[in-house]
Amino acid sequence: MTKHKTSFICIFSFLTIFLYGCSEEKPFLADVNFNSGDFALMITREDQKFWIEDEDLLKKYKDSLYVRHDDGMMLLSIFTLSPPATAGPTNALTLYKDRKVIKCHGGGHFYNIYCSDIIEYATPLSEVMEETELSGKKEDFYSISFDELQNDPKVYGLKLPKFDDKERPYVTRVYLPSVIVPDSLPNNAEGNFTPEDLGVQLYMLIESDVKAQKGSVFANNTESIGYSYTSNPQYGFPLFDSRHHALKDKQGETLAVKGYVFYNYSFIILSETAEEHAYWADFDFSKYCNHAFFDHTPLRNIVDSLLNENNITIDQVVISPYREMSVEQYMSEKTYTLSYMRKK
């Protein structure tokens, strides 16, 4: 009885500390030097935005403005198994100096604003500012003068798009055939299988061909081809027909291939022009699959043996993680964003 009571008191004390307290931080404006520059503050409370330009007012409340992460509510969410919402209403403080954002703190769920009664002296942002956000392709911004926006004394919080020097909107995604190896691969002429090593070898083979096409690059920054793998040593991988109906043995049990791991490698090539895109459409990627690890003969022999033993005749057998060579091509034009506020 005493043990249970003590445990309850400890848990209750722990919850009390968190549920009624937030992580302490120093005031939002504590380190701000108001002696140089023109300052303004935007308060976002429950998605409602307010504006203050009175620097004397900001100085007066310099030690009274806080943004705090509510650890107690986060802990309550964990204990009650509530979803940890990262969205929800925004609560934040944003400080502007000479029309530029120099400090911002806050977020969505679990953030609170503590601003004393300064909100009573603030003006709704919509009465002071017109907010603008434009998204589009690079050419959609050609008619907009960024210099004019930067020099406009009425423009605040200007965020200019950062254009890539070269855009490569043409995407070629290549899926190599599955690499199928035993769960425990014995030593052989090729050596033991290491998926990372094969990824590096494939990268080196493909890189020279990609570099030969000046308008194309690898999408990934690592010097290796990425892969995923699937393993199920206990149950293996069921066999299906083309309609995804499980194949059964004579006793009515599902046929399965056991003792293998499937590794699937893929990569993306980005190109600048339609001509480069067409080049990759006709490219023979199968030349990269001459490695012994791409030999599917042992797997086919196992599948054929299972079918023959159970008197099954079928044109196509499907194994879920097994993949043939395939190439996808599409356009993915990059979009950019321009945002700012302009005084009315």
C-alpha positions in Angstrom: 0.0 0.0 0.0 2.8 2.4 1.0 4.7 1.6 -2.2 1.8 2.4 -4.4 1.1 5.6 -2.6 4.7 6.7 -2.9 4.7 6.0 -6.7 1.5 7.9 -7.1 2.9 10.9 -5.3 6.1 10.9 -7.4 4.1 10.8 -10.6 1.7 13.4 -9.5 4.6 15.7 -8.5 6.3 15.2 -11.9 3.1 16.0 -13.8 2.4 19.1 -11.6 5.8 20.5 -12.4 5.3 20.1 -16.2 1.6 20.8 -16.5 1.7 24.1 -14.8 5.0 25.3 -16.0 6.6 26.2 -19.4 10.2 26.2 -20.4 11.8 29.4 -19.2 13.5 31.7 -21.7 14.7 35.3 -21.4 12.5 38.1 -22.7 12.2 38.2 -26.5 13.5 41.8 -26.7 16.1 41.5 -23.9 19.2 41.7 -26.2 17.9 44.3 -28.6 19.7 47.6 -28.9 17.0 50.2 -29.8 19.6 53.0 -30.2 20.2 52.4 -33.9 17.7 51.6 -36.6 14.0 51.6 -36.9 12.1 48.8 -35.2 8.7 47.2 -35.5 7.2 44.2 -33.9 4.6 41.7 -35.3 2.7 39.6 -32.7 1.0 36.5 -34.0 -1.4 35.1 -31.5 -3.7 32.2 -32.5 -3.0 33.1 -36.2 -4.2 36.7 -35.5 -1.5 39.2 -36.4 -0.8 42.6 -34.8 1.6 45.4 -35.5 3.5 47.8 -33.3 5.9 50.5 -34.5 6.1 52.6 -31.4 9.7 52.1 -30.2 9.0 53.7 -26.9 6.3 51.1 -26.3 8.7 48.3 -27.3 11.3 49.7 -24.8 8.7 49.8 -22.1 7.8 46.2 -22.6 11.3 45.0 -23.4 11.4 42.6 -20.4 7.7 41.5 -20.6 7.5 39.7 -23.9 8.0 36.0 -24.1 7.6 33.1 -26.4 7.5 29.8 -24.5 7.4 26.2 -25.5 4.7 24.7 -23.3 6.4 21.5 -22.0 3.4 20.7 -19.8 0.9 20.5 -22.7 3.3 18.4 -24.7 3.7 16.0 -21.8 -0.1 15.9 -21.4 -0.4 15.0 -25.1 2.0 12.1 -24.5 0.2 10.8 -21.4 -3.2 11.1 -23.0 -2.0 9.6 -26.3 -3.2 12.7 -28.2 -1.5 13.2 -31.6 1.4 15.7 -31.3 0.0 18.3 -33.6 2.8 20.4 -35.2 0.3 22.5 -37.1 -2.6 24.4 -35.4 -2.7 28.1 -34.6 0.6 30.0 -34.9 1.9 31.9 -31.9 5.1 34.0 -32.6 6.9 37.2 -32.2 8.8 38.7 -35.2 11.1 41.7 -34.8 11.9 44.0 -37.8 14.9 46.4 -38.0 15.0 48.7 -40.9 12.2 46.7 -42.6 14.1 43.4 -42.3 13.4 40.5 -40.1 16.2 40.2 -37.5 14.5 37.9 -35.0 11.6 35.5 -34.9 10.5 32.9 -32.4 7.5 30.8 -32.1 5.5 28.1 -33.8 2.3 26.1 -33.8 1.1 23.7 -31.2 2.8 23.9 -27.8 3.9 27.5 -28.2 2.4 30.4 -26.2 2.8 34.1 -26.3 3.2 36.1 -23.1 2.9 39.8 -23.9 1.4 41.4 -20.9 -1.2 44.1 -22.0 0.9 45.4 -25.0 -1.6 43.8 -27.3 -4.1 46.5 -26.3 -1.8 49.1 -28.0 -1.2 47.0 -31.1 -3.0 47.5 -34.5 -4.4 44.5 -36.5 -1.8 43.9 -39.2 -4.5 43.9 -41.9 -5.2 47.6 -41.2 -1.5 48.5 -41.7 0.0 46.0 -44.2 -0.9 44.2 -47.3 0.7 40.8 -47.4 1.9 39.4 -50.7 3.2 35.9 -51.5 3.8 34.8 -55.1 4.8 31.4 -56.3 5.8 30.3 -59.8 8.5 29.3 -62.2 11.6 31.5 -62.8 10.2 33.2 -65.8 7.1 34.3 -63.8 9.3 36.7 -61.9 11.0 38.4 -64.8 8.6 41.3 -64.8 9.2 42.0 -61.1 11.9 44.5 -60.1 13.6 43.1 -57.0 15.7 46.3 -56.7 12.5 48.4 -56.5 11.2 46.1 -53.7 14.4 46.2 -51.8 14.5 50.0 -51.9 10.8 50.6 -51.3 10.5 52.2 -47.8 7.0 50.7 -47.5 8.2 47.1 -48.0 8.8 44.9 -44.9 10.1 41.4 -44.5 11.1 40.9 -48.1 12.0 37.3 -49.0 13.4 37.0 -52.5 13.4 33.8 -54.4 16.9 32.2 -54.8 17.1 31.0 -58.4 19.3 28.1 -59.4 22.0 29.0 -61.9 20.9 26.0 -64.0 17.5 24.4 -63.8 17.1 20.8 -64.8 13.4 20.1 -65.0 13.6 16.9 -67.0 13.7 13.8 -64.7 14.8 10.3 -65.5 14.2 7.8 -62.7 15.9 4.5 -63.2 14.9 1.3 -61.3 17.5 -1.4 -61.7 16.5 -5.1 -61.5 16.4 -6.6 -58.0 19.6 -7.9 -56.6 18.7 -11.2 -54.9 21.2 -12.8 -52.5 20.9 -15.6 -50.0 20.4 -14.6 -46.3 23.9 -15.9 -45.7 25.9 -15.5 -48.8 28.9 -17.8 -48.9 32.3 -16.7 -50.2 32.6 -17.0 -54.0 34.5 -15.5 -56.8 32.8 -12.2 -56.4 33.4 -12.1 -52.7 30.8 -11.5 -50.0 27.9 -9.2 -50.9 27.9 -5.7 -49.3 25.0 -3.5 -50.5 26.9 -0.3 -49.9 29.9 -1.5 -51.9 27.7 -2.4 -54.8 26.0 1.0 -54.6 29.5 2.7 -55.0 30.4 0.4 -57.9 27.2 1.2 -59.7 27.7 4.9 -59.1 31.2 4.8 -60.6 29.9 3.0 -63.7 27.0 5.4 -64.3 28.8 8.6 -63.3 31.1 8.6 -66.4 28.1 8.3 -68.7 26.2 11.1 -66.9 29.2 13.4 -67.0 29.5 12.9 -70.7 26.1 14.6 -71.1 26.9 18.2 -70.0 23.3 19.1 -69.3 22.7 16.2 -66.9 23.6 15.5 -63.3 22.8 12.9 -60.6 20.1 14.1 -58.3 21.8 12.7 -55.2 24.9 14.2 -53.6 26.4 10.9 -52.3 28.8 8.9 -54.4 26.6 5.8 -54.2 23.4 4.5 -55.7 20.6 4.3 -53.1 18.8 1.1 -52.4 16.0 -0.5 -50.3 15.9 -4.0 -49.2 13.3 -6.6 -48.1 13.9 -9.6 -46.0 11.5 -12.2 -44.4 13.6 -15.1 -43.2 10.7 -16.7 -41.2 7.9 -16.8 -43.8 9.7 -16.0 -47.1 8.0 -14.3 -50.0 4.6 -15.6 -51.3 4.2 -16.4 -55.0 1.2 -14.8 -56.8 -0.2 -14.9 -60.3 -0.7 -11.8 -62.5 -4.0 -11.0 -60.7 -2.3 -11.2 -57.4 -3.9 -14.5 -56.4 -1.7 -16.5 -54.1 -0.4 -19.8 -55.5 -1.1 -22.8 -53.4 0.7 -26.2 -53.0 -1.1 -29.5 -53.0 -2.0 -29.1 -49.3 -3.5 -25.7 -49.9 -0.6 -23.8 -48.3 0.7 -20.6 -50.0 3.9 -21.2 -52.0 6.8 -19.0 -50.9 10.5 -18.5 -51.7 12.6 -18.5 -48.5 16.2 -17.8 -47.7 16.7 -14.7 -49.9 17.0 -10.9 -49.4 15.9 -8.6 -52.2 17.8 -5.3 -52.8 16.4 -2.7 -55.1 18.6 0.0 -56.4 17.4 3.2 -58.1 18.7 6.6 -59.1 17.6 9.9 -60.7 19.2 11.9 -63.5 18.2 15.5 -64.0 18.6 17.1 -67.4 18.4 20.7 -68.7 17.0 20.1 -72.2 14.4 17.9 -74.0 17.3 16.6 -76.1 19.1 15.3 -73.1 15.8 13.8 -71.8 15.4 11.9 -75.1 18.9 10.7 -74.9 18.3 9.0 -71.6 15.0 7.6 -72.9 16.9 5.5 -75.4 19.8 4.7 -73.2 20.6 1.1 -72.4 20.8 1.0 -68.6 20.9 -2.8 -68.6 24.7 -2.6 -69.3 25.1 -1.7 -65.6 23.6 -5.0 -64.6 26.3 -7.4 -65.7 27.4 -8.0 -62.2 26.9 -11.6 -60.9 24.6 -10.3 -58.2 22.0 -9.4 -60.8 21.8 -13.0 -62.0 18.3 -14.2 -61.2 18.8 -17.8 -62.5 19.0 -19.4 -59.0 15.7 -17.7 -58.0 14.0 -18.8 -61.3 15.2 -22.4 -60.7 13.6 -22.4 -57.2 10.3 -21.0 -58.5 10.2 -23.4 -61.4 10.9 -26.3 -59.0 8.0 -25.2 -56.7 5.6 -25.0 -59.7 6.6 -28.3 -61.1 6.3 -30.1 -57.7 2.7 -28.8 -57.4 1.7 -29.2 -61.1 1.2 -25.5 -61.6 1.4 -24.1 -65.1 1.4 -20.3 -65.3 2.7 -17.7 -67.6 3.7 -15.1 -65.0 4.8 -15.4 -61.3 4.8 -12.4 -59.1 7.0 -12.0 -56.0 6.2 -8.8 -54.2 9.7 -7.3 -53.7 11.0 -8.5 -57.0 11.5 -5.8 -59.6 12.5 -5.8 -63.3 14.4 -3.0 -64.9 12.2 0.1 -65.5 12.6 3.7 -66.5 10.3 6.6 -65.7 10.5 10.1 -67.3 8.6 13.2 -66.4 8.8 17.0 -66.0 9.3 18.5 -62.6 9.8 22.3 -63.0 11.1 24.0 -59.9 8.9 26.7 -58.3 10.0 29.7 -56.3 8.4 32.0 -53.8 8.5 35.8 -53.3 6.9 37.2 -50.2 6.7 40.6 -48.5 4.5 43.1 -46.7 3.7 46.6 -48.0 2.4 49.4 -45.9 -0.9 50.7 -47.0 
